[in-house]
Every structure is written in structure tokens, then in C-alpha cells.
């Protein structure tokens, strides 16, 4: 993981990101007004959209009306997308095809499963760990999701708890009434897979710690803490996300913060990740770019997709990630794409895109007049950093290229910039 590419993509180490004083080169902040048709549509398209879901298209299970307007502009008279679109969400407690079906019903257009990127989707590239026995944390169809990602030998939290009932002691109602016989017939766990926030945080935090401190054999104890610890792959670093409630809700990033803090407090050492993905990881944007490219190829659009427009509601995940990927693309253009380290994921095709433009909407986490604003707080202090520990704070990377009211205005802005008319 020493190579820059892996560090930037996975956030597995700190201190190797460069920090511009302002936003990424060529990105100028602006607030757009409603645009109107500006000439004939281009064919084929040379740009595509990376659309966040929660706070941009939906709030909880309710579609945002502006999203319906946006997709009326994005679709042609035959009901097909006029430009490639990929949905990039940090959610992960759902199956990919189920999320596609949900979006299809909400937006009134056909969304294919391979247009949806969940926070853990890039784990498909980590084939090095697919045959290892992995403890999986999350909720919903965690086993199906893990197997869909390529992991063939997974153990759930419930299976581990049932095998070692003395480990789960916080809930008095679930404590065993008798002392069970110790077991030594279970194969050693070889890694931890964190797919999303679990339901019983105390159980998952305790059992993950037990696995890490026992080197994969939680029925035993070791005289010394093993370090480096077992490999940990994690997705979704969002501290907060926006549902129907008026205030943001805890995300999986909050769970990761708890785990990291407990591990540091107990061992005196830092919890390390072999893979850390979901926005703002560069690996997630590389994966999204590849799906846009495949989509364009299927439609017979021969021109390369050179510009990416990333629309989101969260400055820390959506804006930071898009600007970080823009920097990566600029560096790759100048110096060539950095090589991924030997411990990293399987190599993807080189990026063909030249830019990734961040567009921030005001229908979700971000409120220009609220406490989540990226503007300086009273006294000129920097706003609180809600990002993950492994991603360096840079106020410039949290500045969107454009701030608009909603996703419909975002689509109009892009069409105007690209000289496209809407039908």
C-alpha cells in the first residue's frame, strides 16, 4: 500500500495528499441560475453524470420532485438516457439489483443494476481476499452482498455470537444463563469485512475487537496484542447522512470512528485498513468512471467520456471526493497514472476522463445557512472536519465548483456548459 495510487484510492495511509490553497485547478465556485435551451444537442456525448442518491434524488423513501424534472431532461423521447449516468451512493445495506429496482420505481425510468455503485462495490477488485474466511459486519443481506462481491467464505456476527455466547455481554437479556462448553472446532477468521452500519453496535464493536485482539480466534486469548492486526476492508465513511428527519443521521463513518477509537484506547495502536472505499475514495470514482465507459460503449457512443459531473449533497463525501479525483486526473494527465501497490486491488483500465466537476445541491446534508455549511464559523475558524481520519483535511477540496438549489438545476447547468438543448 506504499504507492501513492493505493494511498489516495483507499485512504490507507495519511500525509501523501497534496493540499491546494483553494479548490482543484480549473474549478471556480459559482451559484447558477436557471438555464435555457442553447442550441442543438451533441452526439455522441463526451460527458457523464455521477449522481448521489440520498439527499439528491430521494430523502428516505420519498423522491425529491426536482429529481423527476431532472430525469425528464435526461431522457429522450424513446425513454433512453441521452448521456451516461451512474448512481454512486455510500449506502450498502441493500442488494445492488434491489437498489436499481427501487430507483426505477421512484424515478419512473429503467435503472440497470450495473448503473448502481454501492459503497462496497469496489471490493470486487480485492480478489486477494476473496478466498479468505472473513467476518462480515452490516445489516440486511450481508451474506448475499459479500458473495456478490466475490467473498466465498464469510462468517456473520450472529454466527460468531452463537458460537461464542460468552462474548456478547452488554445486553442482560442475551447473556447465557449457563456457562457453555468452550469450542475449538471453528476455523480461524482471517479478516474483517465492514459493509455498513450494523443494528447492534455494541455487539459488532465487541466481536470485531475480539477477532482483532485474538488474531482471528476469539475463543482464546493471547499474551500480546498482534500487530499488524488482521486485514480490515471497510466501506462508507459518511459520518452523517440525510433521511426524512430534519437533522442528519449517523452513518457508517460514525461506527468506524467508534471502532477506531476503541482499538486505539485498548491497544495504544492505530487501526489500519487494507481497503477503505466509498466516497471520497479515489478508487470509487475510478470504478464509477469504468461503468460510465461501459455504458457508453453499449449505447454505441464512440467518443470518449472526457468530463465527469459529480452531483451530491455532502461536502465531505461528494464534493471532497470529486475534487480529489479531479486532482488525480490532472496529475495522471501530467505525469501518467500512478501504479497501484502490490497489496492493492486489481488494476482497472487507465482513466480516459480529463476532469471531474463537483456540483453541490441544497436538498440534503448541505444547508448554506445551517451548521453543516462549509463556510468559516464565527471568529474565522475552520468548520469542523466530518471526514474520515485517513483523509487529510483541506478546505479547498470541500469547495464545490458549483452550488445549485437541486439536481434539476444541476442538470440544466451541465447541459448549458456542454452546449446541449433539452427535449
Residue pairs with C-beta under 8 A, 6 or more apart in sequence:
1 7
1 10
1 12
1 13
1 274
1 341
1 343
1 344
2 13
2 341
3 338
3 339
3 340
3 341
3 344
4 16
4 338
5 282
5 337
5 338
5 339
5 340
5 341
5 344
6 12
6 340
6 341
6 343
6 344
7 13
7 16
8 16
8 17
8 282
8 324
8 328
8 338
9 277
9 281
9 282
9 283
9 286
9 340
9 344
9 345
10 273
10 274
10 275
10 276
10 277
10 281
10 283
10 344
11 237
11 273
11 276
11 281
11 388
11 390
11 391
12 272
12 273
12 274
12 275
12 276
12 390
13 390
14 389
14 390
14 391
14 392
15 392
17 324
17 391
17 392
17 394
18 327
19 392
19 394
19 396
19 397
20 327
20 394
20 396
20 397
21 396
22 396
22 399
23 29
23 323
23 396
23 397
23 399
23 400
23 401
24 323
24 326
24 327
24 330
24 396
24 397
25 326
25 327
25 330
26 326
26 330
26 355
27 323
27 326
27 357
27 358
27 399
27 401
28 401
29 399
29 400
29 401
29 402
29 403
30 401
30 402
30 403
31 402
31 403
31 404
32 402
32 403
32 404
32 409
32 412
32 413
34 409
34 412
35 412
35 413
35 415
35 416
36 416
37 421
37 422
38 415
38 416
38 419
38 420
38 421
39 419
39 420
39 421
40 421
41 82
41 420
41 421
41 423
42 418
42 419
42 420
44 296
44 299
44 300
44 301
44 302
44 303
45 82
45 83
45 84
45 296
45 301
45 303
45 305
45 418
46 303
46 304
46 305
46 306
46 307
46 418
47 83
47 305
47 306
47 307
47 308
47 309
47 414
47 418
48 83
48 84
48 85
48 86
48 292
48 295
48 296
48 305
48 307
48 308
48 309
49 74
49 83
49 84
49 85
49 86
49 308
49 309
49 310
49 311
49 411
49 414
50 86
50 88
50 285
50 288
50 292
50 308
50 309
50 310
50 311
50 322
50 356
51 57
51 85
51 86
51 87
51 88
51 311
51 407
52 87
52 88
52 89
52 279
52 310
52 311
52 312
52 313
52 314
52 318
52 364
53 87
53 88
53 89
53 91
53 99
53 103
54 89
54 91
54 241
54 242
54 243
54 313
54 364
55 241
55 242
55 312
55 313
55 314
55 361
55 363
55 364
55 365
55 366
56 64
56 67
56 311
56 312
56 313
56 361
56 363
56 364
56 407
57 63
57 64
57 67
57 87
57 103
57 106
57 107
57 407
58 64
58 67
58 106
59 242
59 243
59 244
59 363
59 364
60 243
60 244
61 244
62 244
63 106
63 107
64 363
64 406
64 407
66 363
66 405
66 406
66 407
66 408
66 409
67 106
67 107
67 406
67 407
67 408
68 107
68 108
69 408
70 406
70 407
70 408
70 410
70 411
71 107
71 108
71 109
73 408
73 411
73 412
73 415
73 422
73 423
74 81
74 82
74 83
74 85
74 411
75 81
75 82
75 109
76 82
76 423
77 423
79 109
79 110
80 299
81 109
82 420
82 423
84 292
84 295
84 296
84 299
84 301
84 305
85 115
85 292
85 295
86 115
86 116
86 117
86 288
86 291
86 292
86 295
87 99
87 103
87 111
87 115
87 116
87 117
88 117
88 279
88 284
88 285
88 288
88 310
89 99
89 116
89 117
89 118
89 119
90 119
90 235
90 236
90 237
90 238
90 241
90 251
90 252
90 278
90 279
90 317
91 99
91 118
91 119
91 196
91 236
92 118
92 119
92 120
92 138
92 145
92 195
92 196
92 235
92 236
92 252
92 278
93 138
93 139
93 140
93 141
93 142
93 195
93 196
93 197
94 102
94 118
94 140
94 141
95 140
95 141
95 144
95 145
95 148
96 113
96 116
96 118
96 121
96 148
97 113
99 113
99 116
99 118
100 111
100 112
100 113
100 115
100 116
101 111
103 111
103 116
104 110
104 111
114 291
114 294
114 295
115 291
115 295
117 284
117 287
117 288
117 291
118 145
118 235
119 195
119 196
119 235
119 236
119 252
119 277
119 278
119 279
119 284
120 145
120 149
120 195
120 196
120 235
120 236
120 277
120 278
121 149
121 284
121 287
122 235
122 275
122 277
122 281
122 283
122 284
122 286
122 287
122 345
123 149
123 150
123 151
123 193
123 233
123 235
123 275
123 277
124 149
124 150
125 283
125 287
125 345
125 346
125 348
126 150
126 233
126 274
126 275
126 345
126 346
127 150
127 345
127 346
128 343
129 151
129 191
129 231
129 233
129 274
130 149
130 150
130 151
130 152
131 152
131 153
132 151
132 153
132 190
132 191
132 231
133 153
133 154
133 155
133 187
133 188
133 189
133 190
133 191
133 216
134 146
134 151
134 153
134 154
134 155
134 189
134 190
134 191
134 192
134 193
134 233
135 154
135 155
135 156
135 157
135 160
135 189
135 191
135 192
135 193
135 207
135 208
135 211
136 142
136 143
136 146
136 151
136 154
136 155
136 156
136 157
136 193
136 195
137 157
137 192
137 193
137 194
137 195
137 196
137 198
137 204
137 208
138 145
138 194
138 195
138 196
138 197
138 198
139 196
139 197
139 198
139 199
140 196
142 154
142 156
142 195
143 154
143 156
145 195
146 154
146 193
146 195
147 154
151 193
154 193
155 189
157 198
157 200
157 203
157 204
157 207
160 167
160 189
160 207
160 211
160 218
161 167
161 168
161 203
161 207
163 183
163 186
163 219
164 183
164 210
164 218
164 219
165 176
165 180
166 176
166 179
166 180
167 206
167 207
167 210
167 218
168 174
168 175
168 203
168 206
168 207
169 175
169 206
170 202
170 203
170 206
171 200
171 202
171 203
182 219
183 219
184 219
186 219
188 215
188 216
188 217
189 211
189 216
189 217
189 218
189 230
190 216
190 230
190 231
191 230
191 231
191 232
191 233
191 274
192 208
192 211
192 212
192 230
192 231
192 232
192 233
193 233
194 208
194 232
194 233
194 234
194 235
194 252
194 255
194 256
195 235
196 235
196 236
196 252
197 236
197 250
197 251
197 252
197 254
197 255
198 204
198 255
201 255
201 258
204 255
205 255
205 258
205 259
205 262
207 218
208 259
209 259
209 262
209 263
209 266
210 218
211 218
211 230
212 226
212 229
212 230
212 232
212 263
212 271
213 222
213 225
213 226
213 266
213 267
214 220
214 221
214 222
215 222
215 226
215 229
215 230
216 230
225 267
225 269
227 267
227 269
228 272
229 271
229 272
231 274
232 271
232 272
232 273
232 274
233 273
233 274
233 275
233 276
233 277
234 252
234 256
234 273
234 275
234 276
234 277
235 252
235 276
235 277
235 278
236 251
236 252
236 253
236 278
237 252
237 253
237 256
237 276
237 278
237 279
237 280
237 281
237 317
237 387
237 388
237 391
238 251
238 252
238 253
238 278
238 279
238 314
238 316
238 317
239 250
239 251
239 253
239 254
239 257
239 316
239 386
239 387
240 248
240 249
240 250
240 251
240 253
240 254
240 314
240 365
240 372
240 386
241 248
241 249
241 251
241 314
241 365
242 248
242 249
242 313
242 364
242 365
243 249
248 365
248 372
253 386
253 388
256 388
257 389
259 271
260 270
260 271
260 389
263 269
263 270
263 271
264 270
264 271
273 390
274 343
275 283
275 345
276 388
276 390
277 283
277 284
278 284
278 317
279 285
279 312
279 314
279 317
279 318
279 320
279 321
280 316
280 317
280 318
280 320
280 321
280 322
280 324
280 387
280 391
281 321
282 321
282 324
282 325
282 328
283 345
284 321
285 308
285 310
285 321
285 322
285 324
285 325
285 328
285 356
286 325
286 348
286 351
287 348
288 308
289 305
289 308
289 351
289 352
289 353
290 348
290 349
292 305
292 308
293 304
293 305
293 349
293 352
296 303
296 305
304 352
304 353
305 352
305 353
306 352
306 353
306 354
306 355
307 353
307 354
307 355
307 356
307 357
307 418
308 322
308 325
308 353
308 355
308 356
308 357
309 356
309 357
309 359
309 410
309 414
310 318
310 321
310 322
310 325
310 356
310 357
310 358
310 359
311 318
311 359
311 361
311 407
311 410
312 318
312 319
312 322
312 358
312 359
312 360
312 361
312 364
313 360
313 361
313 362
313 363
313 364
313 365
313 366
314 364
314 365
314 366
315 360
315 365
315 366
315 372
315 374
315 398
315 400
316 385
316 386
316 387
316 398
317 387
318 358
318 360
319 358
319 360
319 374
319 397
319 398
319 399
319 400
320 387
320 391
320 394
320 397
320 398
322 356
322 357
322 358
323 356
323 358
323 396
323 397
323 398
323 399
323 401
324 391
324 397
325 356
326 355
326 356
326 357
326 358
327 397
328 351
329 351
329 353
329 354
329 355
329 356
330 355
331 338
332 338
332 350
332 351
333 354
337 350
337 351
340 347
357 401
357 402
358 400
358 401
358 402
359 400
359 401
359 402
359 403
359 404
359 410
359 413
359 414
360 366
360 400
360 402
360 403
360 404
361 403
361 404
361 405
361 406
361 407
361 409
361 410
362 368
362 403
362 404
362 405
362 406
363 405
363 406
363 407
365 372
366 372
366 373
366 374
367 373
368 375
368 403
373 383
374 383
374 395
374 398
374 399
375 383
376 382
376 383
377 383
382 393
382 395
385 393
387 393
402 410
402 413
404 410
404 413
412 422
414 420
415 421
415 422
